[in-house]
Amino acid sequence: MLFGTFEIEKPLCLAPMEDVSDRPFRLLCKSLGADVLYTEFANCEAVIRNVTREIEKMSVTDAERPIGVQIYGSRPESLERAAAMAETTGADVVDFNAGCWVKKIANRGDGAGLLRDLPRFRDAVAAVQRGTRLPVTVKTRLGWDDDSIVALDVARMLEDMGVQSLTMHCRTRVQGYSGRADWSWLARIREVSAIPLIANGDIATAQDAQACFDLGADGVMIGRAAIQYPWVFREMKHFFATGEALPERTLRERVDLCIEHLRAHVAFRGALRGVYSFRRFYGGYLKGARNIAHLRRDLMICMEVEQIVDRLHAFVESYEAESDEP
Ligand SMILES: Cc1cc2nc3c(=O)[nH]c(=O)nc-3n(C[C@H](O)[C@H](O)[C@H](O)COP(=O)(O)O)c2cc1C
């Protein structure tokens, strides 16, 4: 499928995730096999007011390409201007978020709120398209709730508008993250529309990705599973190439990558903010390790990078000494 001007077969995409998919995490996932990256969403109203944090979110580097810059909002004038600003970042596509379920966003009619009013949804996408010459892609959900699923209408509408691809998180807004993503909608969308389709929601293994491809998806997007295990991209690719699973990463490999990520994260965000915001990643890197209560507590209070690194190294060493596992 096409992403910007890149032709990519069955791309594995890293999901846009606020406070997670920043440049260090994007580059890390790319080094581990992610084919396509997206920035965290930026609010178009804040973008056009030049709010530093939102402008920073849109910043991308050549090394990250192919990459989409994601914006959200619903006022056409603001979306048009924000899309024009997104284009200047060097991104390959402008991705429009019509799927955010968070109350304060969806209830004011932005994000998934647009699923309740398709003419407004259409106007918003048209405004993004007017603002940029880059291809526009859209990420959304199935509908507001089970009684108002509009995925098929949305797919047809966006295909008619010339949207380059549609990412479908196969849940409704009301579901949030509850229940399971219902991938069967991928096949139903495929029946009514030829729009390039990226499957999203609960994809964590090569088998999950394959199930989505079998249902008609052209690509898959992975969010939380990448936070838990950034090697997920490489493992999927290995499985598709060989039919075999790679062995699980050892604790030492996990901790080494954790430290590399921590250093990059802190260099990007600054010492104080970075040490604090990195806390969300420890759970993934240390998943499955035994007796981590003390370590976890230390990681939540320690504010010095080198102390954290020492603590992690000490933990691996005592873990390996006590364990038969390598
Ligand atoms: C911490 C976090 C932040 C997110 N931020 C965004 C965002 O900025 N833009 C967006 O389109 N989706 C966002 N999402 C939703 C994900 O992109 C994705 O649609 C969702 O997590 C389902 O995929 P998964 O099951 O692979 O995690 C976020 C999800 C998480 C967990």
The ligand as an SDF file (V2000), in Angstrom:
LIG
                    3D

 31 33  0  0  0  0  0  0  0  0999 V2000
   -1.0700    6.1200   26.0390 C   0  0  0  0  0  0  0  0  0  0  0  0
   -1.8770    6.1600   24.7720 C   0  0  0  0  0  0  0  0  0  0  0  0
   -1.9450    7.3510   24.0650 C   0  0  0  0  0  0  0  0  0  0  0  0
   -2.6680    7.4010   22.8620 C   0  0  0  0  0  0  0  0  0  0  0  0
   -2.6450    8.5520   22.1200 N   0  0  0  0  0  0  0  0  0  0  0  0
   -3.1970    8.5340   20.8660 C   0  0  0  0  0  0  0  0  0  0  0  0
   -3.0100    9.6310   19.9690 C   0  0  0  0  0  0  0  0  0  0  0  0
   -2.3190   10.6160   20.2660 O   0  0  0  0  0  0  0  0  0  0  0  0
   -3.6010    9.5600   18.7550 N   0  0  0  0  0  0  0  0  0  0  0  0
   -4.3450    8.4560   18.3490 C   0  0  0  0  0  0  0  0  0  0  0  0
   -4.8500    8.4200   17.2410 O   0  0  0  0  0  0  0  0  0  0  0  0
   -4.5280    7.4240   19.1920 N   0  0  0  0  0  0  0  0  0  0  0  0
   -3.9510    7.4270   20.4000 C   0  0  0  0  0  0  0  0  0  0  0  0
   -4.0510    6.3200   21.1930 N   0  0  0  0  0  0  0  0  0  0  0  0
   -4.7750    5.1370   20.6830 C   0  0  0  0  0  0  0  0  0  0  0  0
   -3.7940    4.1940   19.9540 C   0  0  0  0  0  0  0  0  0  0  0  0
   -3.2260    4.8260   18.8300 O   0  0  0  0  0  0  0  0  0  0  0  0
   -4.5260    2.9230   19.4790 C   0  0  0  0  0  0  0  0  0  0  0  0
   -5.5530    3.2900   18.6140 O   0  0  0  0  0  0  0  0  0  0  0  0
   -5.1190    2.1340   20.6360 C   0  0  0  0  0  0  0  0  0  0  0  0
   -4.2150    2.0480   21.7330 O   0  0  0  0  0  0  0  0  0  0  0  0
   -5.5210    0.7260   20.2010 C   0  0  0  0  0  0  0  0  0  0  0  0
   -4.4140    0.0150   19.7190 O   0  0  0  0  0  0  0  0  0  0  0  0
   -3.6260   -1.0810   20.6220 P   0  0  0  0  0  0  0  0  0  0  0  0
   -4.6390   -2.0890   21.0730 O   0  0  0  0  0  0  0  0  0  0  0  0
   -2.6000   -1.6430   19.6810 O   0  0  0  0  0  0  0  0  0  0  0  0
   -3.0350   -0.3340   21.7760 O   0  0  0  0  0  0  0  0  0  0  0  0
   -3.3700    6.2580   22.3970 C   0  0  0  0  0  0  0  0  0  0  0  0
   -3.3000    5.0830   23.1400 C   0  0  0  0  0  0  0  0  0  0  0  0
   -2.5650    5.0160   24.3030 C   0  0  0  0  0  0  0  0  0  0  0  0
   -2.4820    3.7190   25.0530 C   0  0  0  0  0  0  0  0  0  0  0  0
  1  2  1  0
  2  3  1  0
  2 30  2  0
  3  4  2  0
  4  5  1  0
  4 28  1  0
  5  6  2  0
  6  7  1  0
  6 13  1  0
  7  8  2  0
  7  9  1  0
  9 10  1  0
 10 11  2  0
 10 12  1  0
 12 13  2  0
 13 14  1  0
 14 15  1  0
 14 28  1  0
 15 16  1  0
 16 17  1  0
 16 18  1  0
 18 19  1  0
 18 20  1  0
 20 21  1  0
 20 22  1  0
 22 23  1  0
 23 24  1  0
 24 25  2  0
 24 26  1  0
 24 27  1  0
 28 29  2  0
 29 30  1  0
 30 31  1  0
M  END
$$$$
